[in-house]
């Protein structure tokens, strides 16, 4: 995988760029809102809600990149003491468990998305929109996370 980028890698990179752009926009939004309130110019009534949705989106859009780069917090103290073969086996077990969790979350996210869509539930806050839009990004993200774990389990080298 060194030097070659798969479509999955390009998709993960694109999602990370969107997450980074949202983070920059969030910083500007909060800065403008706080400064405008302090100076008593105006208040962005929708700013807090937009920040909530942006944080949610940043978390899920950035998760595949963090996973691919193995940037999640890991307790490696015990694993590092193991011989190389046992260490590799422990990593495979962890990857298999990660894949299983992602698969379960994918199924659950699809069920929640479908129930929300079928019920026609609306969100009524500063913004008014169908509730299923909040859940629409979850299944694709969990599918991407599952694909990363499966790629590792099927022999692609992890970073």
BAFI-504749 format. One record per atom (N, C-alpha, C): atom name; x, y, z; residue in three letters; residue number from 1. Coordinates in steps of 0.02 Angstrom, whole numbers, padded with zeros to 5 digits, m for minus. Example, Ala and Ser with C-alpha at 12.3 -4.5 7.8 and 13.67 -1.06 7.14 Angstrom:
<nodes>
+------+--------+--------+--------+------+-----+
: atom :   east :  north :     up : type : seq :
+------+--------+--------+--------+------+-----+
:    N :  00660 : m00284 :  00390 :  Ala :   1 :
:   CA :  00615 : m00225 :  00390 :  Ala :   1 :
:    C :  00660 : m00165 :  00390 :  Ala :   1 :
:    N :  00642 : m00112 :  00354 :  Ser :   2 :
:   CA :  00684 : m00053 :  00357 :  Ser :   2 :
:    C :  00645 :  00002 :  00394 :  Ser :   2 :
+------+--------+--------+--------+------+-----+
</nodes>
This chain:
<nodes>
+------+--------+--------+--------+------+-----+
: atom :   east :  north :     up : type : seq :
+------+--------+--------+--------+------+-----+
:    N :  00041 : m00059 :  00000 :  Unk :   1 :
:   CA :  00000 :  00000 :  00000 :  Unk :   1 :
:    C :  00043 :  00063 :  00000 :  Unk :   1 :
:    N :  00105 :  00056 :  00017 :  Unk :   2 :
:   CA :  00149 :  00113 :  00018 :  Unk :   2 :
:    C :  00155 :  00143 : m00051 :  Unk :   2 :
:    N :  00138 :  00207 : m00056 :  Unk :   3 :
:   CA :  00144 :  00241 : m00120 :  Unk :   3 :
:    C :  00083 :  00236 : m00164 :  Unk :   3 :
:    N :  00042 :  00186 : m00155 :  Unk :   4 :
:   CA : m00018 :  00179 : m00196 :  Unk :   4 :
:    C : m00079 :  00195 : m00155 :  Unk :   4 :
:    N : m00124 :  00233 : m00185 :  Unk :   5 :
:   CA : m00185 :  00254 : m00150 :  Unk :   5 :
:    C : m00244 :  00219 : m00183 :  Unk :   5 :
:    N : m00282 :  00184 : m00143 :  Unk :   6 :
:   CA : m00342 :  00152 : m00169 :  Unk :   6 :
:    C : m00400 :  00202 : m00169 :  Unk :   6 :
:    N : m00454 :  00183 : m00200 :  Unk :   7 :
:   CA : m00514 :  00226 : m00198 :  Unk :   7 :
:    C : m00538 :  00236 : m00127 :  Unk :   7 :
:    N : m00532 :  00184 : m00087 :  Unk :   8 :
:   CA : m00551 :  00190 : m00017 :  Unk :   8 :
:    C : m00508 :  00242 :  00018 :  Unk :   8 :
:    N : m00443 :  00241 :  00005 :  Unk :   9 :
:   CA : m00398 :  00292 :  00035 :  Unk :   9 :
:    C : m00416 :  00362 :  00012 :  Unk :   9 :
:    N : m00432 :  00369 : m00052 :  Unk :  10 :
:   CA : m00451 :  00435 : m00078 :  Unk :  10 :
:    C : m00516 :  00460 : m00046 :  Unk :  10 :
:    N : m00563 :  00414 : m00037 :  Unk :  11 :
:   CA : m00626 :  00432 : m00004 :  Unk :  11 :
:    C : m00613 :  00453 :  00068 :  Unk :  11 :
:    N : m00572 :  00415 :  00103 :  Unk :  12 :
:   CA : m00555 :  00431 :  00172 :  Unk :  12 :
:    C : m00520 :  00499 :  00176 :  Unk :  12 :
:    N : m00474 :  00512 :  00131 :  Unk :  13 :
:   CA : m00440 :  00577 :  00129 :  Unk :  13 :
:    C : m00490 :  00634 :  00116 :  Unk :  13 :
:    N : m00537 :  00623 :  00070 :  Unk :  14 :
:   CA : m00587 :  00675 :  00054 :  Unk :  14 :
:    C : m00631 :  00689 :  00115 :  Unk :  14 :
:    N : m00651 :  00637 :  00151 :  Unk :  15 :
:   CA : m00692 :  00647 :  00211 :  Unk :  15 :
:    C : m00652 :  00685 :  00264 :  Unk :  15 :
:    N : m00588 :  00670 :  00270 :  Unk :  16 :
:   CA : m00546 :  00706 :  00318 :  Unk :  16 :
:    C : m00539 :  00779 :  00300 :  Unk :  16 :
:    N : m00534 :  00794 :  00236 :  Unk :  17 :
:   CA : m00529 :  00864 :  00214 :  Unk :  17 :
:    C : m00594 :  00901 :  00230 :  Unk :  17 :
:    N : m00651 :  00868 :  00219 :  Unk :  18 :
:   CA : m00715 :  00899 :  00236 :  Unk :  18 :
:    C : m00719 :  00911 :  00311 :  Unk :  18 :
:    N : m00697 :  00862 :  00351 :  Unk :  19 :
:   CA : m00698 :  00870 :  00424 :  Unk :  19 :
:    C : m00653 :  00928 :  00445 :  Unk :  19 :
:    N : m00595 :  00934 :  00414 :  Unk :  20 :
:   CA : m00549 :  00989 :  00431 :  Unk :  20 :
:    C : m00580 :  01056 :  00412 :  Unk :  20 :
:    N : m00612 :  01059 :  00354 :  Unk :  21 :
:   CA : m00645 :  01121 :  00332 :  Unk :  21 :
:    C : m00701 :  01140 :  00380 :  Unk :  21 :
:    N : m00739 :  01090 :  00401 :  Unk :  22 :
:   CA : m00793 :  01103 :  00450 :  Unk :  22 :
:    C : m00764 :  01128 :  00516 :  Unk :  22 :
:    N : m00708 :  01100 :  00537 :  Unk :  23 :
:   CA : m00676 :  01123 :  00598 :  Unk :  23 :
:    C : m00655 :  01196 :  00593 :  Unk :  23 :
:    N : m00626 :  01214 :  00536 :  Unk :  24 :
:   CA : m00607 :  01284 :  00525 :  Unk :  24 :
:    C : m00668 :  01330 :  00526 :  Unk :  24 :
:    N : m00721 :  01308 :  00492 :  Unk :  25 :
:   CA : m00783 :  01348 :  00491 :  Unk :  25 :
:    C : m00812 :  01354 :  00561 :  Unk :  25 :
:    N : m00807 :  01301 :  00600 :  Unk :  26 :
:   CA : m00833 :  01302 :  00668 :  Unk :  26 :
:    C : m00794 :  01352 :  00711 :  Unk :  26 :
:    N : m00729 :  01354 :  00703 :  Unk :  27 :
:   CA : m00688 :  01402 :  00740 :  Unk :  27 :
:    C : m00709 :  01474 :  00723 :  Unk :  27 :
:    N : m00718 :  01487 :  00658 :  Unk :  28 :
:   CA : m00739 :  01554 :  00637 :  Unk :  28 :
:    C : m00808 :  01570 :  00664 :  Unk :  28 :
:    N : m00854 :  01522 :  00661 :  Unk :  29 :
:   CA : m00922 :  01533 :  00685 :  Unk :  29 :
:    C : m00923 :  01551 :  00759 :  Unk :  29 :
:    N : m00886 :  01513 :  00799 :  Unk :  30 :
:   CA : m00884 :  01526 :  00871 :  Unk :  30 :
:    C : m00850 :  01593 :  00885 :  Unk :  30 :
:    N : m00796 :  01607 :  00850 :  Unk :  31 :
:   CA : m00761 :  01671 :  00859 :  Unk :  31 :
:    C : m00807 :  01730 :  00843 :  Unk :  31 :
:    N : m00841 :  01727 :  00787 :  Unk :  32 :
:   CA : m00887 :  01781 :  00768 :  Unk :  32 :
:    C : m00943 :  01788 :  00818 :  Unk :  32 :
:    N : m00972 :  01732 :  00838 :  Unk :  33 :
:   CA : m01028 :  01734 :  00885 :  Unk :  33 :
:    C : m01007 :  01763 :  00952 :  Unk :  33 :
:    N : m00950 :  01741 :  00979 :  Unk :  34 :
:   CA : m00927 :  01767 :  01043 :  Unk :  34 :
:    C : m00909 :  01841 :  01038 :  Unk :  34 :
:    N : m00873 :  01860 :  00986 :  Unk :  35 :
:   CA : m00854 :  01930 :  00978 :  Unk :  35 :
:    C : m00915 :  01975 :  00969 :  Unk :  35 :
:    N : m00962 :  01953 :  00929 :  Unk :  36 :
:   CA : m01023 :  01993 :  00917 :  Unk :  36 :
:    C : m01064 :  02000 :  00981 :  Unk :  36 :
:    N : m01068 :  01948 :  01020 :  Unk :  37 :
:   CA : m01105 :  01953 :  01084 :  Unk :  37 :
:    C : m01069 :  01999 :  01132 :  Unk :  37 :
:    N : m01003 :  01992 :  01136 :  Unk :  38 :
:   CA : m00964 :  02033 :  01182 :  Unk :  38 :
:    C : m00971 :  02107 :  01165 :  Unk :  38 :
:    N : m00970 :  02122 :  01100 :  Unk :  39 :
:   CA : m00976 :  02191 :  01078 :  Unk :  39 :
:    C : m01049 :  02214 :  01074 :  Unk :  39 :
:    N : m01095 :  02169 :  01090 :  Unk :  40 :
:   CA : m01167 :  02183 :  01090 :  Unk :  40 :
:    C : m01192 :  02205 :  01021 :  Unk :  40 :
:    N : m01163 :  02175 :  00969 :  Unk :  41 :
:   CA : m01185 :  02190 :  00901 :  Unk :  41 :
:    C : m01245 :  02147 :  00882 :  Unk :  41 :
:    N : m01236 :  02083 :  00889 :  Unk :  42 :
:   CA : m01289 :  02036 :  00871 :  Unk :  42 :
:    C : m01273 :  01968 :  00901 :  Unk :  42 :
:    N : m01320 :  01924 :  00896 :  Unk :  43 :
:   CA : m01310 :  01855 :  00919 :  Unk :  43 :
:    C : m01333 :  01808 :  00864 :  Unk :  43 :
:    N : m01293 :  01758 :  00851 :  Unk :  44 :
:   CA : m01312 :  01708 :  00801 :  Unk :  44 :
:    C : m01356 :  01656 :  00837 :  Unk :  44 :
:    N : m01421 :  01664 :  00832 :  Unk :  45 :
:   CA : m01467 :  01619 :  00867 :  Unk :  45 :
:    C : m01458 :  01546 :  00847 :  Unk :  45 :
:    N : m01436 :  01536 :  00786 :  Unk :  46 :
:   CA : m01427 :  01468 :  00760 :  Unk :  46 :
:    C : m01357 :  01442 :  00771 :  Unk :  46 :
:    N : m01313 :  01483 :  00798 :  Unk :  47 :
:   CA : m01242 :  01465 :  00804 :  Unk :  47 :
:    C : m01229 :  01404 :  00847 :  Unk :  47 :
:    N : m01263 :  01399 :  00904 :  Unk :  48 :
:   CA : m01252 :  01342 :  00948 :  Unk :  48 :
:    C : m01275 :  01277 :  00915 :  Unk :  48 :
:    N : m01333 :  01278 :  00884 :  Unk :  49 :
:   CA : m01358 :  01218 :  00851 :  Unk :  49 :
:    C : m01313 :  01199 :  00792 :  Unk :  49 :
:    N : m01291 :  01248 :  00754 :  Unk :  50 :
:   CA : m01245 :  01233 :  00698 :  Unk :  50 :
:    C : m01180 :  01203 :  00724 :  Unk :  50 :
:    N : m01156 :  01227 :  00781 :  Unk :  51 :
:   CA : m01096 :  01199 :  00812 :  Unk :  51 :
:    C : m01106 :  01127 :  00832 :  Unk :  51 :
:    N : m01165 :  01111 :  00859 :  Unk :  52 :
:   CA : m01180 :  01043 :  00879 :  Unk :  52 :
:    C : m01176 :  00996 :  00819 :  Unk :  52 :
:    N : m01209 :  01015 :  00765 :  Unk :  53 :
:   CA : m01210 :  00972 :  00706 :  Unk :  53 :
:    C : m01140 :  00969 :  00673 :  Unk :  53 :
:    N : m01103 :  01023 :  00677 :  Unk :  54 :
:   CA : m01036 :  01022 :  00648 :  Unk :  54 :
:    C : m00990 :  00975 :  00688 :  Unk :  54 :
:    N : m00994 :  00977 :  00754 :  Unk :  55 :
:   CA : m00954 :  00931 :  00795 :  Unk :  55 :
:    C : m00971 :  00858 :  00781 :  Unk :  55 :
:    N : m01035 :  00845 :  00773 :  Unk :  56 :
:   CA : m01058 :  00778 :  00756 :  Unk :  56 :
:    C : m01029 :  00757 :  00689 :  Unk :  56 :
:    N : m01034 :  00800 :  00639 :  Unk :  57 :
:   CA : m01008 :  00784 :  00573 :  Unk :  57 :
:    C : m00932 :  00776 :  00573 :  Unk :  57 :
:    N : m00897 :  00820 :  00607 :  Unk :  58 :
:   CA : m00824 :  00816 :  00611 :  Unk :  58 :
:    C : m00802 :  00749 :  00640 :  Unk :  58 :
:    N : m00836 :  00728 :  00693 :  Unk :  59 :
:   CA : m00819 :  00665 :  00726 :  Unk :  59 :
:    C : m00825 :  00606 :  00678 :  Unk :  59 :
:    N : m00882 :  00603 :  00643 :  Unk :  60 :
:   CA : m00893 :  00545 :  00600 :  Unk :  60 :
:    C : m00856 :  00549 :  00534 :  Unk :  60 :
:    N : m00847 :  00609 :  00507 :  Unk :  61 :
:   CA : m00810 :  00615 :  00445 :  Unk :  61 :
:    C : m00735 :  00602 :  00455 :  Unk :  61 :
:    N : m00710 :  00620 :  00513 :  Unk :  62 :
:   CA : m00639 :  00610 :  00527 :  Unk :  62 :
:    C : m00621 :  00541 :  00553 :  Unk :  62 :
:    N : m00670 :  00503 :  00577 :  Unk :  63 :
:   CA : m00657 :  00437 :  00607 :  Unk :  63 :
:    C : m00622 :  00388 :  00559 :  Unk :  63 :
:    N : m00642 :  00384 :  00496 :  Unk :  64 :
:   CA : m00606 :  00337 :  00452 :  Unk :  64 :
:    C : m00532 :  00354 :  00443 :  Unk :  64 :
:    N : m00516 :  00418 :  00439 :  Unk :  65 :
:   CA : m00446 :  00438 :  00431 :  Unk :  65 :
:    C : m00406 :  00420 :  00494 :  Unk :  65 :
:    N : m00435 :  00435 :  00552 :  Unk :  66 :
:   CA : m00400 :  00420 :  00615 :  Unk :  66 :
:    C : m00389 :  00344 :  00621 :  Unk :  66 :
:    N : m00440 :  00305 :  00602 :  Unk :  67 :
:   CA : m00432 :  00232 :  00605 :  Unk :  67 :
:    C : m00378 :  00208 :  00557 :  Unk :  67 :
:    N : m00381 :  00232 :  00495 :  Unk :  68 :
:   CA : m00332 :  00211 :  00445 :  Unk :  68 :
:    C : m00261 :  00226 :  00468 :  Unk :  68 :
:    N : m00252 :  00282 :  00500 :  Unk :  69 :
:   CA : m00185 :  00302 :  00524 :  Unk :  69 :
:    C : m00169 :  00273 :  00592 :  Unk :  69 :
:    N : m00213 :  00232 :  00618 :  Unk :  70 :
:   CA : m00207 :  00202 :  00685 :  Unk :  70 :
:    C : m00194 :  00257 :  00737 :  Unk :  70 :
:    N : m00233 :  00309 :  00732 :  Unk :  71 :
:   CA : m00225 :  00366 :  00777 :  Unk :  71 :
:    C : m00269 :  00363 :  00839 :  Unk :  71 :
:    N : m00309 :  00311 :  00846 :  Unk :  72 :
:   CA : m00350 :  00305 :  00905 :  Unk :  72 :
:    C : m00307 :  00287 :  00965 :  Unk :  72 :
:    N : m00331 :  00303 :  01023 :  Unk :  73 :
:   CA : m00295 :  00287 :  01084 :  Unk :  73 :
:    C : m00294 :  00211 :  01092 :  Unk :  73 :
:    N : m00236 :  00184 :  01106 :  Unk :  74 :
:   CA : m00228 :  00112 :  01115 :  Unk :  74 :
:    C : m00184 :  00099 :  01175 :  Unk :  74 :
:    N : m00201 :  00049 :  01213 :  Unk :  75 :
:   CA : m00159 :  00029 :  01270 :  Unk :  75 :
:    C : m00114 : m00026 :  01245 :  Unk :  75 :
:    N : m00051 : m00009 :  01233 :  Unk :  76 :
:   CA : m00005 : m00056 :  01202 :  Unk :  76 :
:    C :  00047 : m00083 :  01251 :  Unk :  76 :
:    N :  00041 : m00065 :  01313 :  Unk :  77 :
:   CA :  00092 : m00085 :  01362 :  Unk :  77 :
:    C :  00101 : m00161 :  01363 :  Unk :  77 :
:    N :  00047 : m00198 :  01369 :  Unk :  78 :
:   CA :  00051 : m00271 :  01372 :  Unk :  78 :
:    C :  00070 : m00300 :  01304 :  Unk :  78 :
:    N :  00040 : m00273 :  01252 :  Unk :  79 :
:   CA :  00052 : m00298 :  01184 :  Unk :  79 :
:    C :  00125 : m00291 :  01165 :  Unk :  79 :
:    N :  00157 : m00237 :  01184 :  Unk :  80 :
:   CA :  00228 : m00226 :  01167 :  Unk :  80 :
:    C :  00274 : m00276 :  01200 :  Unk :  80 :
:    N :  00253 : m00306 :  01255 :  Unk :  81 :
:   CA :  00295 : m00356 :  01289 :  Unk :  81 :
:    C :  00291 : m00424 :  01255 :  Unk :  81 :
:    N :  00241 : m00433 :  01212 :  Unk :  82 :
:   CA :  00232 : m00498 :  01179 :  Unk :  82 :
:    C :  00283 : m00509 :  01124 :  Unk :  82 :
:    N :  00298 : m00572 :  01109 :  Unk :  83 :
:   CA :  00341 : m00587 :  01051 :  Unk :  83 :
:    C :  00306 : m00564 :  00987 :  Unk :  83 :
:    N :  00344 : m00557 :  00934 :  Unk :  84 :
:   CA :  00318 : m00529 :  00871 :  Unk :  84 :
:    C :  00257 : m00566 :  00845 :  Unk :  84 :
:    N :  00259 : m00632 :  00847 :  Unk :  85 :
:   CA :  00202 : m00671 :  00821 :  Unk :  85 :
:    C :  00139 : m00660 :  00864 :  Unk :  85 :
:    N :  00148 : m00660 :  00929 :  Unk :  86 :
:   CA :  00091 : m00649 :  00974 :  Unk :  86 :
:    C :  00064 : m00578 :  00966 :  Unk :  86 :
:    N :  00110 : m00530 :  00955 :  Unk :  87 :
:   CA :  00089 : m00461 :  00944 :  Unk :  87 :
:    C :  00047 : m00455 :  00881 :  Unk :  87 :
:    N :  00068 : m00489 :  00828 :  Unk :  88 :
:   CA :  00030 : m00489 :  00765 :  Unk :  88 :
:    C : m00038 : m00522 :  00775 :  Unk :  88 :
:    N : m00039 : m00576 :  00814 :  Unk :  89 :
:   CA : m00103 : m00609 :  00827 :  Unk :  89 :
:    C : m00150 : m00564 :  00868 :  Unk :  89 :
:    N : m00122 : m00529 :  00916 :  Unk :  90 :
:   CA : m00163 : m00483 :  00957 :  Unk :  90 :
:    C : m00191 : m00428 :  00914 :  Unk :  90 :
:    N : m00152 : m00403 :  00867 :  Unk :  91 :
:   CA : m00176 : m00350 :  00823 :  Unk :  91 :
:    C : m00232 : m00377 :  00778 :  Unk :  91 :
:    N : m00225 : m00438 :  00754 :  Unk :  92 :
:   CA : m00277 : m00468 :  00712 :  Unk :  92 :
:    C : m00342 : m00478 :  00752 :  Unk :  92 :
:    N : m00336 : m00500 :  00815 :  Unk :  93 :
:   CA : m00395 : m00508 :  00857 :  Unk :  93 :
:    C : m00428 : m00440 :  00868 :  Unk :  93 :
:    N : m00388 : m00390 :  00882 :  Unk :  94 :
:   CA : m00416 : m00322 :  00892 :  Unk :  94 :
:    C : m00450 : m00297 :  00828 :  Unk :  94 :
:    N : m00419 : m00310 :  00771 :  Unk :  95 :
:   CA : m00449 : m00290 :  00707 :  Unk :  95 :
:    C : m00514 : m00328 :  00694 :  Unk :  95 :
:    N : m00516 : m00392 :  00711 :  Unk :  96 :
:   CA : m00577 : m00431 :  00701 :  Unk :  96 :
:    C : m00633 : m00405 :  00747 :  Unk :  96 :
:    N : m00615 : m00389 :  00809 :  Unk :  97 :
:   CA : m00665 : m00361 :  00854 :  Unk :  97 :
:    C : m00689 : m00293 :  00830 :  Unk :  97 :
:    N : m00643 : m00252 :  00805 :  Unk :  98 :
:   CA : m00662 : m00187 :  00777 :  Unk :  98 :
:    C : m00709 : m00195 :  00718 :  Unk :  98 :
:    N : m00694 : m00244 :  00674 :  Unk :  99 :
:   CA : m00738 : m00257 :  00616 :  Unk :  99 :
:    C : m00807 : m00279 :  00639 :  Unk :  99 :
:    N : m00809 : m00322 :  00689 :  Unk : 100 :
:   CA : m00873 : m00345 :  00715 :  Unk : 100 :
:    C : m00914 : m00288 :  00745 :  Unk : 100 :
:    N : m00882 : m00245 :  00784 :  Unk : 101 :
:   CA : m00917 : m00188 :  00813 :  Unk : 101 :
:    C : m00942 : m00141 :  00758 :  Unk : 101 :
:    N : m00901 : m00129 :  00707 :  Unk : 102 :
:   CA : m00923 : m00086 :  00652 :  Unk : 102 :
:    C : m00982 : m00116 :  00614 :  Unk : 102 :
:    N : m00981 : m00182 :  00605 :  Unk : 103 :
:   CA : m01036 : m00216 :  00572 :  Unk : 103 :
:    C : m01100 : m00209 :  00613 :  Unk : 103 :
:    N : m01096 : m00219 :  00678 :  Unk : 104 :
:   CA : m01154 : m00211 :  00721 :  Unk : 104 :
:    C : m01180 : m00139 :  00721 :  Unk : 104 :
:    N : m01134 : m00091 :  00723 :  Unk : 105 :
:   CA : m01154 : m00021 :  00721 :  Unk : 105 :
:    C : m01184 : m00003 :  00653 :  Unk : 105 :
:    N : m01159 : m00032 :  00600 :  Unk : 106 :
:   CA : m01187 : m00021 :  00533 :  Unk : 106 :
:    C : m01259 : m00045 :  00530 :  Unk : 106 :
:    N : m01271 : m00105 :  00555 :  Unk : 107 :
:   CA : m01340 : m00132 :  00555 :  Unk : 107 :
:    C : m01385 : m00089 :  00598 :  Unk : 107 :
:    N : m01363 : m00071 :  00658 :  Unk : 108 :
:   CA : m01403 : m00029 :  00702 :  Unk : 108 :
:    C : m01416 :  00039 :  00671 :  Unk : 108 :
:    N : m01365 :  00069 :  00640 :  Unk : 109 :
:   CA : m01374 :  00135 :  00609 :  Unk : 109 :
:    C : m01424 :  00132 :  00552 :  Unk : 109 :
:    N : m01422 :  00078 :  00513 :  Unk : 110 :
:   CA : m01471 :  00070 :  00459 :  Unk : 110 :
:    C : m01542 :  00064 :  00487 :  Unk : 110 :
:    N : m01549 :  00028 :  00541 :  Unk : 111 :
:   CA : m01616 :  00020 :  00572 :  Unk : 111 :
:    C : m01641 :  00087 :  00598 :  Unk : 111 :
:    N : m01598 :  00125 :  00632 :  Unk : 112 :
:   CA : m01618 :  00190 :  00659 :  Unk : 112 :
:    C : m01636 :  00238 :  00602 :  Unk : 112 :
:    N : m01595 :  00238 :  00550 :  Unk : 113 :
:   CA : m01607 :  00281 :  00492 :  Unk : 113 :
:    C : m01674 :  00264 :  00461 :  Unk : 113 :
:    N : m01687 :  00200 :  00450 :  Unk : 114 :
:   CA : m01750 :  00179 :  00418 :  Unk : 114 :
:    C : m01810 :  00197 :  00462 :  Unk : 114 :
:    N : m01806 :  00185 :  00527 :  Unk : 115 :
:   CA : m01862 :  00201 :  00572 :  Unk : 115 :
:    C : m01877 :  00276 :  00572 :  Unk : 115 :
:    N : m01824 :  00315 :  00573 :  Unk : 116 :
:   CA : m01834 :  00388 :  00572 :  Unk : 116 :
:    C : m01865 :  00410 :  00506 :  Unk : 116 :
:    N : m01841 :  00382 :  00451 :  Unk : 117 :
:   CA : m01868 :  00399 :  00385 :  Unk : 117 :
:    C : m01941 :  00378 :  00380 :  Unk : 117 :
:    N : m01956 :  00317 :  00401 :  Unk : 118 :
:   CA : m02024 :  00291 :  00396 :  Unk : 118 :
:    C : m02073 :  00329 :  00440 :  Unk : 118 :
:    N : m02050 :  00352 :  00498 :  Unk : 119 :
:   CA : m02093 :  00389 :  00544 :  Unk : 119 :
:    C : m02104 :  00461 :  00520 :  Unk : 119 :
:    N : m02060 :  00486 :  00478 :  Unk : 120 :
:   CA : m02066 :  00554 :  00454 :  Unk : 120 :
:    C : m02054 :  00606 :  00508 :  Unk : 120 :
:    N : m02015 :  00588 :  00558 :  Unk : 121 :
:   CA : m02001 :  00633 :  00613 :  Unk : 121 :
:    C : m01961 :  00694 :  00590 :  Unk : 121 :
:    N : m01979 :  00752 :  00617 :  Unk : 122 :
:   CA : m01946 :  00814 :  00600 :  Unk : 122 :
:    C : m01909 :  00841 :  00661 :  Unk : 122 :
:    N : m01854 :  00875 :  00650 :  Unk : 123 :
:   CA : m01818 :  00911 :  00702 :  Unk : 123 :
:    C : m01843 :  00983 :  00700 :  Unk : 123 :
:    N : m01865 :  01008 :  00758 :  Unk : 124 :
:   CA : m01890 :  01077 :  00762 :  Unk : 124 :
:    C : m01848 :  01115 :  00813 :  Unk : 124 :
:    N : m01796 :  01147 :  00790 :  Unk : 125 :
:   CA : m01754 :  01189 :  00833 :  Unk : 125 :
:    C : m01743 :  01254 :  00794 :  Unk : 125 :
:    N : m01682 :  01278 :  00793 :  Unk : 126 :
:   CA : m01667 :  01336 :  00751 :  Unk : 126 :
:    C : m01676 :  01318 :  00677 :  Unk : 126 :
:    N : m01657 :  01256 :  00661 :  Unk : 127 :
:   CA : m01667 :  01230 :  00594 :  Unk : 127 :
:    C : m01724 :  01179 :  00597 :  Unk : 127 :
:    N : m01762 :  01175 :  00544 :  Unk : 128 :
:   CA : m01815 :  01125 :  00540 :  Unk : 128 :
:    C : m01800 :  01081 :  00479 :  Unk : 128 :
:    N : m01793 :  01015 :  00493 :  Unk : 129 :
:   CA : m01775 :  00969 :  00439 :  Unk : 129 :
:    C : m01794 :  00898 :  00461 :  Unk : 129 :
:    N : m01798 :  00851 :  00414 :  Unk : 130 :
:   CA : m01814 :  00782 :  00432 :  Unk : 130 :
:    C : m01758 :  00752 :  00476 :  Unk : 130 :
:    N : m01779 :  00718 :  00529 :  Unk : 131 :
:   CA : m01731 :  00690 :  00576 :  Unk : 131 :
:    C : m01684 :  00639 :  00544 :  Unk : 131 :
:    N : m01708 :  00604 :  00493 :  Unk : 132 :
:   CA : m01666 :  00552 :  00462 :  Unk : 132 :
:    C : m01602 :  00581 :  00432 :  Unk : 132 :
:    N : m01603 :  00646 :  00416 :  Unk : 133 :
:   CA : m01541 :  00677 :  00390 :  Unk : 133 :
:    C : m01484 :  00675 :  00441 :  Unk : 133 :
:    N : m01502 :  00677 :  00505 :  Unk : 134 :
:   CA : m01450 :  00672 :  00557 :  Unk : 134 :
:    C : m01417 :  00604 :  00555 :  Unk : 134 :
:    N : m01456 :  00552 :  00539 :  Unk : 135 :
:   CA : m01430 :  00484 :  00539 :  Unk : 135 :
:    C : m01404 :  00460 :  00472 :  Unk : 135 :
:    N : m01415 :  00498 :  00420 :  Unk : 136 :
:   CA : m01399 :  00475 :  00352 :  Unk : 136 :
:    C : m01324 :  00462 :  00341 :  Unk : 136 :
:    N : m01281 :  00497 :  00376 :  Unk : 137 :
:   CA : m01210 :  00487 :  00367 :  Unk : 137 :
:    C : m01181 :  00428 :  00405 :  Unk : 137 :
:    N : m01218 :  00401 :  00452 :  Unk : 138 :
:   CA : m01190 :  00348 :  00493 :  Unk : 138 :
:    C : m01177 :  00283 :  00455 :  Unk : 138 :
:    N : m01225 :  00255 :  00418 :  Unk : 139 :
:   CA : m01210 :  00192 :  00383 :  Unk : 139 :
:    C : m01150 :  00196 :  00336 :  Unk : 139 :
:    N : m01143 :  00248 :  00295 :  Unk : 140 :
:   CA : m01083 :  00250 :  00253 :  Unk : 140 :
:    C : m01018 :  00252 :  00292 :  Unk : 140 :
:    N : m01017 :  00289 :  00347 :  Unk : 141 :
:   CA : m00955 :  00294 :  00387 :  Unk : 141 :
:    C : m00939 :  00227 :  00420 :  Unk : 141 :
:    N : m00989 :  00194 :  00448 :  Unk : 142 :
:   CA : m00976 :  00128 :  00478 :  Unk : 142 :
:    C : m00955 :  00077 :  00425 :  Unk : 142 :
:    N : m00982 :  00084 :  00364 :  Unk : 143 :
:   CA : m00961 :  00040 :  00310 :  Unk : 143 :
:    C : m00888 :  00052 :  00292 :  Unk : 143 :
:    N : m00867 :  00114 :  00290 :  Unk : 144 :
:   CA : m00797 :  00131 :  00275 :  Unk : 144 :
:    C : m00751 :  00104 :  00331 :  Unk : 144 :
:    N : m00772 :  00114 :  00393 :  Unk : 145 :
:   CA : m00732 :  00088 :  00449 :  Unk : 145 :
:    C : m00726 :  00012 :  00445 :  Unk : 145 :
:    N : m00781 : m00021 :  00429 :  Unk : 146 :
:   CA : m00780 : m00094 :  00420 :  Unk : 146 :
:    C : m00733 : m00113 :  00364 :  Unk : 146 :
:    N : m00734 : m00076 :  00309 :  Unk : 147 :
:   CA : m00690 : m00091 :  00252 :  Unk : 147 :
:    C : m00617 : m00085 :  00271 :  Unk : 147 :
:    N : m00600 : m00036 :  00312 :  Unk : 148 :
:   CA : m00530 : m00028 :  00334 :  Unk : 148 :
:    C : m00509 : m00088 :  00376 :  Unk : 148 :
:    N : m00552 : m00108 :  00423 :  Unk : 149 :
:   CA : m00535 : m00167 :  00463 :  Unk : 149 :
:    C : m00529 : m00230 :  00420 :  Unk : 149 :
:    N : m00575 : m00239 :  00373 :  Unk : 150 :
:   CA : m00573 : m00298 :  00330 :  Unk : 150 :
:    C : m00510 : m00298 :  00286 :  Unk : 150 :
:    N : m00491 : m00239 :  00263 :  Unk : 151 :
:   CA : m00430 : m00234 :  00223 :  Unk : 151 :
:    C : m00370 : m00257 :  00263 :  Unk : 151 :
:    N : m00367 : m00237 :  00326 :  Unk : 152 :
:   CA : m00312 : m00259 :  00369 :  Unk : 152 :
:    C : m00315 : m00334 :  00382 :  Unk : 152 :
:    N : m00375 : m00359 :  00394 :  Unk : 153 :
:   CA : m00383 : m00431 :  00408 :  Unk : 153 :
:    C : m00365 : m00474 :  00348 :  Unk : 153 :
:    N : m00376 : m00447 :  00288 :  Unk : 154 :
:   CA : m00363 : m00484 :  00227 :  Unk : 154 :
:    C : m00291 : m00476 :  00202 :  Unk : 154 :
:    N : m00250 : m00443 :  00242 :  Unk : 155 :
:   CA : m00179 : m00443 :  00226 :  Unk : 155 :
:    C : m00147 : m00377 :  00208 :  Unk : 155 :
:    N : m00186 : m00325 :  00198 :  Unk : 156 :
:   CA : m00154 : m00260 :  00184 :  Unk : 156 :
:    C : m00118 : m00237 :  00247 :  Unk : 156 :
:    N : m00060 : m00209 :  00238 :  Unk : 157 :
:   CA : m00020 : m00186 :  00294 :  Unk : 157 :
:    C : m00050 : m00122 :  00323 :  Unk : 157 :
:    N : m00056 : m00122 :  00388 :  Unk : 158 :
:   CA : m00080 : m00062 :  00423 :  Unk : 158 :
:    C : m00021 : m00017 :  00438 :  Unk : 158 :
:    N : m00033 :  00047 :  00445 :  Unk : 159 :
:   CA :  00022 :  00093 :  00462 :  Unk : 159 :
:    C :  00052 :  00077 :  00530 :  Unk : 159 :
+------+--------+--------+--------+------+-----+
</nodes>
